[in-house]
């Protein structure tokens, strides 16, 4: 670990004013894989994998602040700006100016608040700054430690459980099942398949895929579409960014594929926790009006083996971002290639009170037509208004509460007693918004 001391002093002016010395921090840092951090096992792993979650810590606790520069993505210590104004900067301002990551105090230890993952392979110099400072007298002392980290990528796999990173699917023949036994991949295709014209979509995380003999048809965000002849076995090579590779043998076996399913239904559909009503091929979902429908991630289930797309773009439950401010057509494709179109409509419902009555009075007093957020009610002189019971009608998803001066209290319509000797603020709320009504009861 390399270490050097940076000391900066601004001269103090004045007959009765003199600078005070500050302690030199000892410095020192380490990093751990997230999985090893709790037990403090395997400190300073090197090399590290691309995308490996790392936690950086200070090995001392004698400085006012700690900041780490990772060496990539703008976190470059050598390019930081050291203007005079830096002397009076707070921790956060130093971080924002110089693209360093501050360490925070957690459980009596300074560490990065979240993990850091390198996004490019290569060699990086990590700089770690320990600083003591005196803002009033414009002085500080730094100790800067540095160490090298090498980032590699050895992931060269063809298959994985994360469907956003790995795909292996035939379109010709349509969605043929396959088996994987180590490095042997066997396609199970119908007996009448023309093996000279097989089309496969492949995506293998960050790795590059190549065939011994095949043509690239198109490259999409979902993966690369290959055209190949499977009358003989083909070799698939998967190569990581660091040059590590694995090979797979691809074989097609005729007459062993099961009959593809024709099921193509959307079985459930929800947005931000709000369940839709599915009637035939029409899907309607009601949500609070405050919900931003331009960037929602619907959650849905489909028939086994089916896939769904919108405008030709495959949709992944709880991952694909959608704009539901317009009516969308979801096309569900069965294993046998047949499709069904579903129309998805989202309707917004405002969070509001539609009626308010004091139900324990005879006669009841209130209104079915509430305009605005102020409700003024007049009761007979002498009425006990310290324990009135409101009956409230609200829109779908809405609930109500008020504050009794100490706590927030949920209001059960027709049950909860409230003291109305002073105006009462009643809050009508949904999971995404709140509307305040003021109810005043007078004589």
Long-range contacts (C-beta under 8 A, 24 or more apart in sequence): 1-28, 1-145, 1-146, 1-147, 2-145, 2-146, 2-147, 3-27, 3-143, 3-144, 3-145, 3-146, 4-143, 4-144, 5-141, 5-142, 5-143, 5-144, 6-141, 6-142, 6-143, 6-144, 7-141, 7-142, 8-87, 8-139, 8-140, 8-141, 8-142, 9-138, 9-139, 10-84, 10-87, 10-137, 10-138, 10-139, 12-137, 12-138, 19-137, 19-139, 20-134, 20-137, 22-132, 22-133, 22-134, 22-139, 22-140, 22-141, 23-62, 23-132, 23-141, 24-132, 24-141, 24-143, 25-60, 25-62, 25-63, 25-130, 25-131, 25-132, 25-141, 25-142, 25-143, 26-60, 26-62, 26-130, 26-143, 27-60, 27-63, 27-128, 27-130, 27-143, 27-144, 27-145, 28-58, 28-59, 28-60, 28-128, 28-130, 28-145, 29-56, 29-57, 29-58, 29-59, 29-66, 29-68, 29-128, 29-145, 29-147, 30-56, 30-57, 30-59, 31-55, 31-56, 31-57, 31-126, 31-149, 32-57, 34-115, 44-147, 46-148, 46-149, 46-150, 47-149, 47-150, 47-151, 47-152, 48-118, 48-149, 48-150, 48-151, 48-152, 49-151, 49-152, 49-153, 49-154, 49-155, 50-118, 50-119, 50-120, 50-121, 50-151, 50-152, 50-153, 50-155, 50-206, 50-241, 50-242, 51-117, 51-118, 51-119, 51-206, 52-117, 52-118, 53-115, 53-116, 53-117, 54-115, 54-116, 54-117, 54-118, 55-111, 55-112, 55-115, 55-116, 56-101, 56-103, 56-111, 56-112, 56-116, 56-126, 56-128, 57-103, 57-109, 57-110, 57-111, 57-112, 58-103, 58-109, 58-110, 58-111, 58-128, 58-130, 60-130, 61-108, 61-109, 61-110, 62-130, 62-132, 63-130, 63-131, 63-132, 63-143, 64-131, 64-132, 64-133, 65-91, 65-94, 65-102, 65-103, 65-130, 65-131, 65-133, 66-102, 66-103, 66-110, 66-128, 66-129, 66-130, 66-131, 67-91, 67-94, 67-95, 67-98, 67-100, 67-101, 67-102, 67-103, 67-128, 67-129, 67-131, 68-100, 68-101, 68-103, 68-112, 68-126, 68-127, 68-128, 68-129, 69-98, 69-99, 69-100, 69-101, 69-126, 69-127, 69-128, 69-129, 70-101, 70-116, 70-118, 70-124, 70-126, 71-124, 71-125, 71-126, 71-127, 71-149, 72-118, 72-119, 72-120, 72-122, 72-124, 73-119, 74-99, 75-99, 75-100, 75-101, 77-125, 77-127, 77-129, 77-144, 77-146, 78-127, 87-133, 87-135, 87-138, 87-139, 87-140, 88-135, 88-138, 100-129, 118-149, 118-151, 120-151, 121-151, 121-152, 121-153, 121-241, 121-242, 122-150, 122-151, 123-148, 123-149, 123-150, 123-151, 124-148, 124-149, 124-150, 124-151, 125-149, 152-242, 153-206, 153-240, 153-241, 153-242, 153-244, 154-240, 154-242, 154-244, 155-205, 155-206, 155-207, 155-240, 155-244, 156-204, 156-207, 156-238, 156-239, 156-240, 156-244, 156-245, 156-246, 157-204, 157-205, 157-207, 157-238, 157-246, 158-185, 158-202, 158-204, 158-209, 158-236, 158-238, 158-246, 158-248, 159-204, 160-204, 160-205, 162-205, 163-316, 164-316, 164-319, 165-203, 165-204, 165-205, 166-203, 166-204, 166-205, 167-201, 167-202, 167-203, 167-222, 167-223, 168-200, 168-201, 168-202, 168-203, 169-200, 169-201, 170-198, 170-199, 170-200, 170-201, 171-199, 171-200, 171-201, 171-225, 172-197, 172-198, 172-199, 173-198, 173-257, 174-260, 174-335, 174-336, 174-337, 175-260, 175-305, 175-335, 175-337, 176-257, 177-257, 177-258, 183-246, 183-247, 183-248, 183-249, 184-248, 184-249, 184-251, 185-236, 185-248, 185-249, 185-250, 185-251, 186-251, 186-252, 186-253, 187-230, 187-250, 187-251, 187-252, 187-253, 188-253, 188-256, 188-257, 188-258, 189-252, 189-253, 189-254, 189-256, 189-257, 190-254, 190-255, 190-257, 191-254, 191-255, 193-252, 193-254, 195-229, 195-230, 195-231, 195-252, 195-254, 196-229, 196-230, 196-231, 197-227, 197-229, 198-227, 198-228, 198-229, 198-230, 198-252, 199-225, 199-226, 199-227, 200-225, 200-226, 200-228, 201-225, 201-226, 202-226, 202-236, 204-238, 206-240, 206-241, 207-238, 207-239, 207-240, 207-241, 208-238, 208-239, 208-240, 208-241, 209-236, 209-237, 209-238, 210-236, 210-237, 210-239, 211-235, 211-236, 211-237, 212-237, 222-314, 260-305, 260-334, 260-335, 260-336, 260-337, 261-303, 261-304, 261-305, 261-306, 261-334, 261-335, 261-336, 262-334, 262-335, 262-336, 262-338, 263-303, 263-304, 263-305, 263-306, 263-334, 263-335, 264-302, 264-303, 264-306, 264-332, 264-333, 264-334, 264-338, 264-339, 264-340, 265-302, 265-303, 265-306, 265-332, 265-340, 266-300, 266-301, 266-302, 266-308, 266-330, 266-332, 266-342, 267-300, 267-301, 267-302, 267-303, 268-299, 268-300, 268-301, 269-298, 269-299, 269-300, 269-344, 270-298, 270-299, 270-300, 271-296, 271-298, 271-299, 271-324, 271-346, 272-296, 272-431, 272-432, 273-431, 274-397, 276-344, 281-340, 281-341, 281-342, 281-343, 282-342, 282-343, 282-345, 283-330, 283-342, 283-343, 283-344, 283-345, 284-345, 284-346, 284-347, 285-324, 285-344, 285-345, 285-346, 285-347, 286-346, 286-347, 286-348, 286-349, 286-396, 286-397, 287-346, 287-347, 287-348, 287-349, 287-397, 288-348, 288-349, 288-350, 288-351, 288-397, 288-430, 288-431, 288-432, 288-433, 289-348, 289-349, 289-350, 289-351, 289-433, 290-351, 290-430, 290-432, 290-433, 291-348, 291-432, 293-323, 293-324, 293-325, 293-346, 293-348, 294-323, 294-324, 294-325, 295-321, 295-323, 296-321, 296-322, 296-323, 296-324, 297-321, 297-322, 298-322, 298-324, 298-344, 302-332, 303-332, 303-334, 305-334, 305-335, 306-332, 306-333, 306-334, 306-335, 307-332, 307-333, 308-332, 308-333, 309-333, 349-395, 349-396, 349-397, 350-395, 351-394, 351-395, 351-397, 351-398, 351-428, 351-429, 351-430, 351-433, 351-434, 351-435, 352-394, 352-395, 352-398, 352-428, 352-435, 353-392, 353-393, 353-394, 353-398, 353-400, 353-426, 353-428, 353-435, 353-437, 354-393, 354-394, 354-395, 355-391, 355-392, 355-393, 356-390, 356-391, 356-392, 356-393, 356-437, 356-439, 357-390, 357-391, 358-388, 358-389, 358-390, 358-391, 358-441, 359-389, 359-390, 359-391, 359-414, 360-387, 360-388, 360-389, 361-388, 364-391, 366-391, 370-437, 373-435, 373-436, 373-437, 373-438, 374-437, 374-438, 374-440, 375-437, 375-438, 375-439, 375-440, 376-440, 376-442, 377-439, 377-440, 377-441, 377-442, 378-441, 378-442, 378-443, 379-441, 379-442, 379-443, 380-443, 381-443, 382-443, 383-443, 385-419, 385-420, 385-421, 385-441, 386-419, 386-420, 386-421, 387-417, 387-418, 387-419, 388-417, 388-418, 388-419, 388-420, 388-441, 389-414, 389-415, 389-416, 389-417, 389-418, 390-414, 390-416, 390-418, 390-426, 390-439, 392-426, 392-428, 394-428, 397-430, 397-431, 398-428, 398-429, 398-430, 399-428, 399-429, 399-430, 400-426, 400-427, 400-428, 400-429, 401-426, 401-427, 401-429, 402-426, 402-427
